[in-house]
Amino acid sequence: MNVIKKLLIIGFVWPEPNSSAAGARMMQLISLFKEDGYKVTFASPAMDSGYMVDLNLLGIERKTISLNCASFDDFIKELSPTVVLFDRFMIEEQFGWRVAEGCPGALRILDTEDLHCLRLVRQKAFKEQRLFEFGDLFNEDVSKREIASILRCDLSLMISEFEMDLLTTVFKIDINLLFYIPLLLSSNEVPDLNELPLFEDRKDFVFIGNFYHEPNWNAVQYLKESIWPLIKEQLPGAVLNIYGAYPSQKVLQLNNAKEGFLIKGRVANASDVVKESRVVLAPLRFGAGIKGKLLEAMQCATPSVTTSIGAESMQGLLSWNGFVEDNKVSFADKAVQLYQDENRWIEAQRNGIEIIKKRYLRILFEDDFKERIQSLMKNLAQHRMNNFMGELLQHHTLKSTKYMSKWIEEKNKA
């Protein structure tokens, strides 16, 4: 008799694959588990969104859960999942102790998306007008919280090799607690240049990014104030189209038709507009993880200009599909060169396709991922014994977070 394997995902938000790389990433992980025979339940305390994917249509059970509520304890005991996946460390903080107590035999996996502590500390250093240093990470509470969450889990999924190295060298995390799995593309998502618009058929620059994400808003400000004027000096007729989900009023106010700086907001299918554009601009000055907008540019065979933060961990030892520049004048000059030089543009296209083939194809990772999960399930007791610090943190979390949550639970009843 075959035992049904069950995956419970506890989401920070409901997946919106057309709004952010994080939403697309979540759907990729769901696909991997479903392909391996798991019955998937997705639970979240988040409010519904008009752009969330219809999980029921995909055969995924949907469950709304509450924070600081004993109803979750009954839910997880009844479900009895084989694997529990926490969507970001904040969710593990809220529900990890309840999972450990109510379903101790379940494999606990954390999907970091990116290292939040790295992104936030870099943002703080940027706003203080100084260079980020690794030592900054040790001074922030968010670092302690995120690293504790990684240690409490049996496995943490990492999207960036840079962050893998940071965790193992700076924070001394055991490599056996980490698994590198970037954004994934299927073989049929490798672009065919014969089916895409040619250089002469494309026009305009483009930026795409979810505006809930602070690095994206900062990048648009940087474009508006510093980079776009330099590009317009050399290309007076140039237009920059800016797309992204959830633009606030302060974003919309940057729209200026005379300057060719156009705020377009959400687009139903981002790849449609990227394929018609000639160059992607992504001057990100802080952040973490790998950038879905830049991988999407490669999928659309659209060359890009970005910063070292934008390109971090994306290309390995391969050539970028465009240019990587941190100086605003060089950034603008390279953007103009890509826009005008067809030969360099075609070379950049090919570089992007090579990056996809060697670093982002699903076939490169799926078997190792499934084998890692199966191995952990078979050797879970020994794996946890080898991670005594994680067990220690789990013990104290049960004692502290548990009773704080129960206090809030009782307070809410009053």
Secondary structure per residue as TSV (DSSP state, phi and psi in degrees):
chain	resnum	aa	ss	phi	psi
A	1	M	-	360.0	124.7
A	2	N	-	-80.1	131.2
A	3	V	-	-82.8	131.7
A	4	I	-	-73.3	124.0
A	5	K	E	-84.3	132.0
A	6	K	E	-121.3	131.8
A	7	L	E	-111.9	126.3
A	8	L	E	-108.4	121.5
A	9	I	E	-104.4	127.5
A	10	I	E	-106.5	108.3
A	11	G	-	-93.1	141.1
A	12	F	S	-66.6	-38.8
A	13	V	S	-138.9	168.2
A	14	W	-	-75.3	140.9
A	15	P	-	-62.6	132.6
A	16	E	-	-126.7	80.0
A	17	P	T	-62.2	-22.1
A	18	N	T	-91.0	-0.9
A	19	S	T	-105.0	-29.3
A	20	S	-	-155.7	159.8
A	21	A	H	-65.5	-30.9
A	22	A	H	-62.6	-40.0
A	23	G	H	-66.7	-39.6
A	24	A	H	-66.4	-40.3
A	25	R	H	-59.4	-44.1
A	26	M	H	-61.8	-41.6
A	27	M	H	-66.6	-31.7
A	28	Q	H	-65.6	-42.8
A	29	L	H	-65.3	-41.3
A	30	I	H	-58.7	-44.0
A	31	S	H	-60.3	-41.6
A	32	L	H	-61.8	-44.3
A	33	F	H	-69.4	-41.7
A	34	K	H	-62.5	-40.3
A	35	E	H	-62.4	-28.4
A	36	D	T	-90.6	11.1
A	37	G	T	91.6	13.7
A	38	Y	E	-84.6	140.0
A	39	K	E	-87.1	124.8
A	40	V	E	-107.1	132.6
A	41	T	E	-119.3	130.6
A	42	F	E	-113.1	120.3
A	43	A	E	-120.1	146.4
A	44	S	E	-157.6	146.4
A	45	P	-	-88.1	1.4
A	46	A	S	-74.4	157.6
A	47	M	-	-71.4	153.6
A	48	D	-	-66.1	154.6
A	49	S	-	-128.2	148.6
A	50	G	T	-70.1	-10.8
A	51	Y	T	-114.4	6.8
A	52	M	-	-70.9	148.9
A	53	V	-	-70.6	147.7
A	54	D	-	-82.1	96.4
A	55	L	T	-65.1	-35.1
A	56	N	G	-61.1	-36.3
A	57	L	G	-64.8	-23.3
A	58	L	G	-94.4	6.9
A	59	G	T	75.5	25.4
A	60	I	-	-109.7	125.2
A	61	E	E	-70.8	137.2
A	62	R	E	-112.3	134.2
A	63	K	E	-139.7	123.8
A	64	T	E	-87.3	128.8
A	65	I	-	-121.5	166.2
A	66	S	-	-117.8	146.6
A	67	L	T	-74.4	148.4
A	68	N	T	49.8	50.2
A	69	C	-	-141.7	131.8
A	70	A	T	-67.4	-13.0
A	71	S	H	-60.7	-28.3
A	72	F	H	-66.0	-35.2
A	73	D	H	-61.5	-43.1
A	74	D	H	-67.1	-40.3
A	75	F	H	-60.5	-47.8
A	76	I	H	-74.3	-31.4
A	77	K	H	-66.8	-38.4
A	78	E	H	-70.7	-40.8
A	79	L	H	-69.6	-40.6
A	80	S	-	49.9	63.7
A	81	P	-	-70.4	152.4
A	82	T	S	-78.6	-40.0
A	83	V	E	-133.2	139.0
A	84	V	E	-120.3	125.9
A	85	L	E	-109.8	120.6
A	86	F	E	-94.0	127.3
A	87	D	E	-88.9	90.8
A	88	R	S	82.6	153.2
A	89	F	H	-66.8	-26.6
A	90	M	H	-63.6	-33.8
A	91	I	H	-72.1	-38.7
A	92	E	H	-62.9	-38.4
A	93	E	H	-59.7	-41.9
A	94	Q	H	-74.0	-41.6
A	95	F	H	-116.1	-10.4
A	96	G	H	-59.9	-42.4
A	97	W	H	-68.0	-33.7
A	98	R	H	-68.6	-38.7
A	99	V	H	-65.1	-45.8
A	100	A	H	-62.0	-35.5
A	101	E	H	-81.3	-41.4
A	102	G	H	-87.9	-22.3
A	103	C	-	-146.3	65.7
A	104	P	T	-63.1	-22.8
A	105	G	T	-84.0	-4.6
A	106	A	S	-76.5	138.5
A	107	L	E	-71.5	128.0
A	108	R	E	-105.8	118.6
A	109	I	E	-118.9	136.8
A	110	L	E	-108.7	125.1
A	111	D	E	-97.6	108.1
A	112	T	-	-73.5	-21.9
A	113	E	S	66.2	-67.0
A	114	D	S	-148.4	170.1
A	115	L	-	-77.3	107.4
A	116	H	H	-60.3	-38.9
A	117	C	H	-63.6	-38.0
A	118	L	H	-65.9	-46.2
A	119	R	H	-62.0	-44.7
A	120	L	H	-72.0	-35.9
A	121	V	H	-70.9	-38.1
A	122	R	H	-63.1	-40.1
A	123	Q	H	-63.2	-41.8
A	124	K	H	-64.3	-44.1
A	125	A	H	-62.2	-40.4
A	126	F	H	-61.7	-45.4
A	127	K	H	-68.8	-24.1
A	128	E	T	-88.8	4.6
A	129	Q	T	57.5	48.1
A	130	R	S	-143.2	165.8
A	131	L	-	-77.3	142.7
A	132	F	-	-69.4	138.8
A	133	E	-	-127.2	146.9
A	134	F	G	-56.8	-32.9
A	135	G	G	-59.9	-23.9
A	136	D	G	-60.5	-31.4
A	137	L	G	-62.6	-31.2
A	138	F	G	-77.2	-11.4
A	139	N	G	-96.8	1.0
A	140	E	-	-111.9	135.0
A	141	D	H	-60.7	-35.2
A	142	V	H	-62.7	-31.8
A	143	S	H	-64.9	-45.6
A	144	K	H	-62.9	-39.9
A	145	R	H	-66.5	-45.1
A	146	E	H	-69.9	-41.7
A	147	I	H	-66.4	-37.9
A	148	A	H	-61.9	-40.1
A	149	S	H	-64.2	-42.7
A	150	I	H	-60.6	-43.1
A	151	L	H	-67.5	-34.2
A	152	R	H	-70.8	-25.5
A	153	C	S	-86.8	157.6
A	154	D	S	-76.4	-27.5
A	155	L	E	-156.1	139.6
A	156	S	E	-119.5	130.9
A	157	L	E	-89.5	125.3
A	158	M	E	-113.2	137.2
A	159	I	S	-98.1	-9.4
A	160	S	-	-133.0	130.6
A	161	E	H	-66.2	-34.4
A	162	F	H	-58.2	-42.4
A	163	E	H	-72.5	-33.1
A	164	M	H	-57.8	-48.9
A	165	D	H	-63.8	-40.2
A	166	L	H	-60.5	-45.4
A	167	L	H	-65.0	-39.8
A	168	T	H	-79.7	-32.2
A	169	T	H	-95.0	-42.9
A	170	V	T	-83.3	-45.4
A	171	F	S	-99.2	-3.0
A	172	K	-	59.3	36.7
A	173	I	-	-76.4	136.2
A	174	D	-	-62.8	127.9
A	175	I	G	-59.4	-24.8
A	176	N	G	-68.9	-10.9
A	177	L	G	-93.5	-1.3
A	178	L	E	-123.5	150.4
A	179	F	E	-143.0	124.1
A	180	Y	E	-84.9	119.5
A	181	I	-	-147.8	104.4
A	182	P	-	-78.4	-171.1
A	183	L	-	-60.7	141.8
A	184	L	-	-117.2	142.9
A	185	L	B	-127.0	143.1
A	186	S	-	-81.3	163.7
A	187	S	G	-59.7	-32.3
A	188	N	G	-78.1	-0.7
A	189	E	G	-96.0	-0.8
A	190	V	S	-70.7	125.7
A	191	P	-	-66.7	142.3
A	192	D	-	-105.5	111.3
A	193	L	G	-61.6	-23.6
A	194	N	G	-71.8	-16.5
A	195	E	G	-105.9	4.1
A	196	L	S	-114.4	155.3
A	197	P	-	-58.1	142.5
A	198	L	-	-78.6	170.6
A	199	F	G	-50.5	-50.6
A	200	E	G	-72.0	-15.3
A	201	D	G	-92.0	-3.9
A	202	R	-	-105.6	155.5
A	203	K	-	-152.5	162.4
A	204	D	-	76.6	158.1
A	205	F	E	-96.0	160.0
A	206	V	E	-145.1	145.8
A	207	F	E	-129.2	136.8
A	208	I	E	-133.0	134.5
A	209	G	-	-176.1	141.0
A	210	N	-	-65.9	125.4
A	211	F	T	-82.6	-1.6
A	212	Y	T	-69.7	-18.6
A	213	H	S	-93.5	113.4
A	214	E	H	-55.4	-40.2
A	215	P	H	-58.4	-31.7
A	216	N	H	-70.0	-44.4
A	217	W	H	-62.1	-41.9
A	218	N	H	-63.6	-39.8
A	219	A	H	-63.2	-38.8
A	220	V	H	-67.3	-40.6
A	221	Q	H	-60.1	-43.0
A	222	Y	H	-63.0	-42.6
A	223	L	I	-59.4	-48.9
A	224	K	I	-61.8	-46.4
A	225	E	I	-85.0	-34.1
A	226	S	I	-121.8	-39.7
A	227	I	I	-94.0	-45.6
A	228	W	H	-61.4	-40.6
A	229	P	H	-58.3	-34.5
A	230	L	H	-69.8	-37.1
A	231	I	H	-68.5	-41.8
A	232	K	H	-65.5	-28.4
A	233	E	H	-60.9	-37.8
A	234	Q	H	-91.4	-28.0
A	235	L	-	-129.0	79.0
A	236	P	T	-56.8	-29.2
A	237	G	T	-91.4	5.7
A	238	A	-	-69.5	150.6
A	239	V	-	-128.3	137.0
A	240	L	E	-115.2	115.8
A	241	N	E	-96.6	126.6
A	242	I	E	-114.7	117.9
A	243	Y	E	-115.9	155.2
A	244	G	-	165.9	149.2
A	245	A	S	-74.8	149.3
A	246	Y	S	59.0	49.2
A	247	P	-	-73.0	131.0
A	248	S	-	-83.5	175.6
A	249	Q	H	-62.6	-35.2
A	250	K	H	-67.3	-28.8
A	251	V	H	-72.4	-47.9
A	252	L	H	-60.8	-31.0
A	253	Q	T	-69.4	-13.1
A	254	L	T	-78.9	-10.4
A	255	N	-	-59.7	129.0
A	256	N	B	-148.7	100.0
A	257	A	G	-63.0	-36.1
A	258	K	G	-63.6	-33.2
A	259	E	G	-87.3	-4.0
A	260	G	T	69.5	25.4
A	261	F	E	-111.0	96.4
A	262	L	E	-111.7	121.6
A	263	I	E	-91.2	111.4
A	264	K	E	-100.1	-17.6
A	265	G	E	75.1	-152.5
A	266	R	-	-67.3	144.4
A	267	V	-	-126.8	140.5
A	268	A	S	-60.8	-41.2
A	269	N	-	-136.6	104.3
A	270	A	H	-61.2	-36.0
A	271	S	H	-62.7	-28.5
A	272	D	H	-61.4	-43.2
A	273	V	H	-79.9	-30.7
A	274	V	H	-68.3	-38.5
A	275	K	H	-64.1	-29.8
A	276	E	H	-86.5	-12.0
A	277	S	-	-89.3	157.9
A	278	R	S	-93.2	-35.3
A	279	V	E	-143.8	136.1
A	280	V	E	-93.7	133.1
A	281	L	E	-110.9	131.6
A	282	A	E	-146.3	73.8
A	283	P	-	-83.4	68.9
A	284	L	-	-78.4	128.8
A	285	R	-	-104.6	-11.3
A	286	F	S	-155.1	165.4
A	287	G	-	147.5	-171.2
A	288	A	-	-156.7	178.2
A	289	G	S	71.8	-160.9
A	290	I	-	-115.8	157.7
A	291	K	-	-103.0	114.5
A	292	G	H	-59.4	-34.6
A	293	K	H	-63.5	-32.3
A	294	L	H	-81.6	-32.8
A	295	L	H	-68.1	-38.7
A	296	E	H	-62.8	-37.0
A	297	A	H	-60.2	-42.4
A	298	M	H	-64.2	-40.2
A	299	Q	H	-60.2	-34.6
A	300	C	T	-89.7	3.1
A	301	A	T	54.7	40.8
A	302	T	-	-110.4	113.2
A	303	P	-	-59.3	155.5
A	304	S	E	-136.4	155.6
A	305	V	E	-119.7	126.2
A	306	T	E	-141.9	-174.1
A	307	T	-	-104.8	176.2
A	308	S	H	-65.0	-30.8
A	309	I	H	-67.0	-43.2
A	310	G	H	-63.0	-40.5
A	311	A	H	-88.2	-4.6
A	312	E	T	-52.5	125.7
A	313	S	T	68.3	7.6
A	314	M	T	-91.9	-35.5
A	315	Q	S	-105.2	-13.0
A	316	G	T	61.3	-128.4
A	317	L	T	-97.5	8.7
A	318	L	S	-86.8	161.9
A	319	S	-	-76.9	142.3
A	320	W	-	-70.4	155.2
A	321	N	S	-87.1	56.6
A	322	G	E	148.9	-123.0
A	323	F	E	-138.2	151.4
A	324	V	E	-120.0	112.2
A	325	E	-	-138.1	135.3
A	326	D	-	-102.4	-18.8
A	327	N	S	-85.8	133.0
A	328	K	H	-63.7	-36.3
A	329	V	H	-68.6	-44.7
A	330	S	H	-64.6	-38.5
A	331	F	H	-58.7	-48.8
A	332	A	H	-65.0	-42.1
A	333	D	H	-62.5	-42.8
A	334	K	H	-68.5	-34.6
A	335	A	H	-63.2	-42.5
A	336	V	H	-66.0	-42.1
A	337	Q	H	-59.5	-46.7
A	338	L	H	-61.6	-37.8
A	339	Y	H	-68.5	-29.0
A	340	Q	H	-104.5	-27.0
A	341	D	-	-96.9	100.1
A	342	E	H	-62.3	-40.1
A	343	N	H	-63.7	-44.6
A	344	R	H	-66.5	-35.1
A	345	W	H	-64.1	-44.8
A	346	I	H	-66.4	-38.7
A	347	E	H	-61.2	-41.9
A	348	A	H	-64.0	-41.3
A	349	Q	H	-53.4	-49.8
A	350	R	H	-65.5	-35.5
A	351	N	H	-60.8	-42.9
A	352	G	H	-62.1	-41.7
A	353	I	H	-64.2	-39.0
A	354	E	H	-64.3	-39.8
A	355	I	H	-61.2	-45.4
A	356	I	H	-58.6	-49.3
A	357	K	H	-63.6	-34.6
A	358	K	H	-97.9	-12.4
A	359	R	H	-132.1	-15.3
A	360	Y	T	-129.4	2.1
A	361	L	B	-71.2	134.3
A	362	R	G	-55.7	-37.4
A	363	I	G	-60.9	-22.2
A	364	L	G	-74.5	-18.0
A	365	F	T	-125.1	-25.4
A	366	E	H	-63.1	-42.2
A	367	D	H	-66.6	-43.1
A	368	D	H	-63.5	-37.8
A	369	F	H	-63.9	-48.6
A	370	K	H	-63.7	-39.6
A	371	E	H	-65.5	-37.0
A	372	R	H	-65.3	-41.9
A	373	I	H	-63.9	-45.6
A	374	Q	H	-62.6	-41.8
A	375	S	H	-63.2	-42.4
A	376	L	H	-64.5	-40.2
A	377	M	H	-62.1	-37.5
A	378	K	H	-74.6	-27.8
A	379	N	T	-123.5	34.2
A	380	L	H	-64.3	-41.5
A	381	A	H	-61.5	-47.5
A	382	Q	H	-66.7	-39.1
A	383	H	H	-58.4	-42.1
A	384	R	H	-72.6	-33.0
A	385	M	H	-64.3	-34.1
A	386	N	T	-73.5	-14.0
A	387	N	-	-114.0	60.8
A	388	F	H	-62.7	-36.4
A	389	M	H	-60.9	-38.3
A	390	G	H	-65.0	-40.9
A	391	E	H	-64.1	-37.1
A	392	L	H	-64.6	-44.8
A	393	L	H	-65.3	-38.3
A	394	Q	H	-62.2	-41.1
A	395	H	H	-60.4	-48.6
A	396	H	H	-72.9	-29.6
A	397	T	H	-64.9	-42.0
A	398	L	H	-59.5	-34.3
A	399	K	H	-79.3	-36.8
A	400	S	H	-93.4	-59.4
A	401	T	H	-62.0	-38.3
A	402	K	H	-57.2	-49.3
A	403	Y	H	-77.3	-28.4
A	404	M	H	-64.3	-44.0
A	405	S	H	-63.3	-41.7
A	406	K	H	-67.3	-34.1
A	407	W	H	-64.0	-43.7
A	408	I	H	-64.0	-39.2
A	409	E	H	-59.5	-45.4
A	410	E	H	-68.6	-38.2
A	411	K	H	-62.0	-38.8
A	412	N	H	-66.7	-24.4
A	413	K	H	-75.7	-25.1
A	414	A	-	-69.0	360.0
